Amino acid sequence: MPNKNSLSFFKRKVKRIPIWLITISIIALVASAYAVHELTIPQSGKVVTPATLVVSPDTILWGDVLQGKTYTKQCDITNTGEMPAVLNMTYEVAYIGTLTWDFEGQTIEAGSTVTVSFTLTTSESAPLGDFSFDAYINIVE
């Protein structure tokens, strides 16, 4: 049976526990409870080169054309990048007629080559003489 002296000694020791020690103990307990509920989601990826286009031949020579007629030429487009690309075309040819192609809005995969057809339809009133214009193949972002 404990004597009165030992019980009073215990009571004196308990009263002397600093408040900062109790606070730290509570914080540690709460922090450990949150640590159990932590979820880790690993992240990874690869930085690559964007789609880059190479056209062959790099110039389309239409030669002699007649007013009101349709002509077709082909060329190869290669995507040398590491990302696929959706392509569209714009051009400056209003005075001679219209230019269309068969790859509008389609995707060229990374590292692949596609053969595309350009169709030039000259207008009935196209001016006689030499003509030149540029077509622009755009990567749709």
PENORMO-V585786 format. One record per residue. N is the residue number from 1. RES is the residue in three letters. PHI is phi in whole degrees, -180 to 180 (999 if undefined). PSI is psi in radians with two decimals (999 if undefined). D_FIRST is the distance of its C-alpha to the first C-alpha in Angstrom with 1 decimal. Layout:
n=<N;N>
res=<RES;RES>
phi=<PHI;PHI>
psi=<PSI;PSI>
d_first=<D_FIRST;D_FIRST>
This chain:
n=<1;2;3;4;5;6;7;8;9;10;11;12;13;14;15;16;17;18;19;20;21;22;23;24;25;26;27;28;29;30;31;32;33;34;35;36;37;38;39;40;41;42;43;44;45;46;47;48;49;50;51;52;53;54;55;56;57;58;59;60;61;62;63;64;65;66;67;68;69;70;71;72;73;74;75;76;77;78;79;80;81;82;83;84;85;86;87;88;89;90;91;92;93;94;95;96;97;98;99;100;101;102;103;104;105;106;107;108;109;110;111;112;113;114;115;116;117;118;119;120;121;122;123;124;125;126;127;128;129;130;131;132;133;134;135;136;137;138;139;140;141>
res=<MET;PRO;ASN;LYS;ASN;SER;LEU;SER;PHE;PHE;LYS;ARG;LYS;VAL;LYS;ARG;ILE;PRO;ILE;TRP;LEU;ILE;THR;ILE;SER;ILE;ILE;ALA;LEU;VAL;ALA;SER;ALA;TYR;ALA;VAL;HIS;GLU;LEU;THR;ILE;PRO;GLN;SER;GLY;LYS;VAL;VAL;THR;PRO;ALA;THR;LEU;VAL;VAL;SER;PRO;ASP;THR;ILE;LEU;TRP;GLY;ASP;VAL;LEU;GLN;GLY;LYS;THR;TYR;THR;LYS;GLN;CYS;ASP;ILE;THR;ASN;THR;GLY;GLU;MET;PRO;ALA;VAL;LEU;ASN;MET;THR;TYR;GLU;VAL;ALA;TYR;ILE;GLY;THR;LEU;THR;TRP;ASP;PHE;GLU;GLY;GLN;THR;ILE;GLU;ALA;GLY;SER;THR;VAL;THR;VAL;SER;PHE;THR;LEU;THR;THR;SER;GLU;SER;ALA;PRO;LEU;GLY;ASP;PHE;SER;PHE;ASP;ALA;TYR;ILE;ASN;ILE;VAL;GLU>
phi=<999;-69;-87;-63;-65;-71;-68;-68;-64;-63;-61;-66;-68;-65;-66;-92;-69;-65;-64;-65;-70;-66;-61;-63;-63;-66;-61;-63;-66;-65;-62;-68;-67;-71;-62;-67;-97;-75;-118;-102;-119;-63;-123;-154;-177;-149;-85;-127;-79;-71;-60;-133;-105;-127;-113;-141;-68;-85;-137;-103;-100;-81;70;-79;-128;-103;-63;73;-117;-119;-133;-130;-133;-120;-152;-104;-120;-115;-98;-89;-83;-108;-125;-70;-142;-91;-114;-139;-130;-127;-156;-121;-146;-55;-76;-101;156;-125;-126;-129;-147;-99;-127;-59;75;-93;-106;-105;-73;-60;77;-108;-125;-124;-99;-117;-112;-105;-121;-104;-113;-79;-79;-62;-111;-59;-65;-72;117;-68;-142;-155;-161;-114;-110;-118;-93;-112;-89;-77;-85>
psi=<2.25;2.51;2.90;-0.56;-0.73;-0.62;-0.74;-0.57;-0.76;-0.78;-0.69;-0.66;-0.70;-0.70;-0.35;0.05;2.11;2.55;-0.58;-0.57;-0.69;-0.74;-0.82;-0.69;-0.75;-0.76;-0.76;-0.68;-0.80;-0.77;-0.70;-0.55;-0.70;-0.61;-0.53;-0.49;0.21;2.41;2.21;2.26;1.82;2.54;2.41;2.88;-2.92;2.27;2.19;2.95;2.50;2.99;2.35;2.24;2.44;2.29;2.39;2.19;2.76;-0.04;2.36;2.12;1.93;-0.37;-2.70;2.26;2.71;2.68;2.45;0.33;2.89;2.38;2.60;2.39;2.69;2.72;2.88;2.41;2.21;2.35;1.82;0.00;-3.03;0.15;2.55;2.85;2.36;2.31;2.57;2.95;2.45;2.82;2.90;1.55;0.36;-0.59;-0.36;-0.54;-2.51;2.65;2.28;2.95;2.89;0.34;0.26;2.18;0.10;2.91;2.32;2.14;2.77;2.33;0.09;2.87;2.38;2.56;2.17;2.66;2.29;2.39;2.11;2.12;1.97;2.58;2.72;-0.43;0.40;2.35;2.49;2.62;-3.06;2.63;2.71;2.64;2.92;2.45;2.47;2.10;2.09;2.47;2.09;2.17;999>
d_first=<0.0;3.8;6.4;9.5;11.5;10.2;10.5;13.8;14.9;14.5;16.5;19.1;19.6;20.2;22.7;24.6;25.6;29.3;31.3;33.7;31.0;30.1;33.8;34.6;31.9;33.4;36.9;36.1;34.6;37.7;40.0;38.6;39.2;42.8;43.4;42.8;45.7;48.2;51.5;53.7;57.5;59.5;62.9;65.9;69.7;72.9;75.2;78.8;82.4;83.8;86.8;89.9;93.4;96.4;99.7;102.6;105.4;104.4;107.6;109.3;113.1;114.7;118.2;121.1;120.1;122.1;121.5;119.8;118.5;115.1;114.1;110.9;109.5;106.3;103.9;100.6;97.4;94.5;91.0;89.9;86.5;83.2;82.9;85.1;87.5;89.1;92.6;95.2;98.6;100.5;104.0;106.9;110.0;111.1;114.7;115.3;113.4;109.9;107.6;104.9;102.8;101.0;97.5;96.5;92.8;92.1;89.5;90.3;87.4;86.3;88.5;91.1;94.8;96.6;100.4;101.3;104.6;106.0;108.7;111.2;113.4;116.1;117.4;120.9;121.6;119.9;121.9;124.0;123.2;120.2;116.7;113.3;109.8;106.2;103.6;99.9;97.3;94.0;90.4;88.8;85.4>
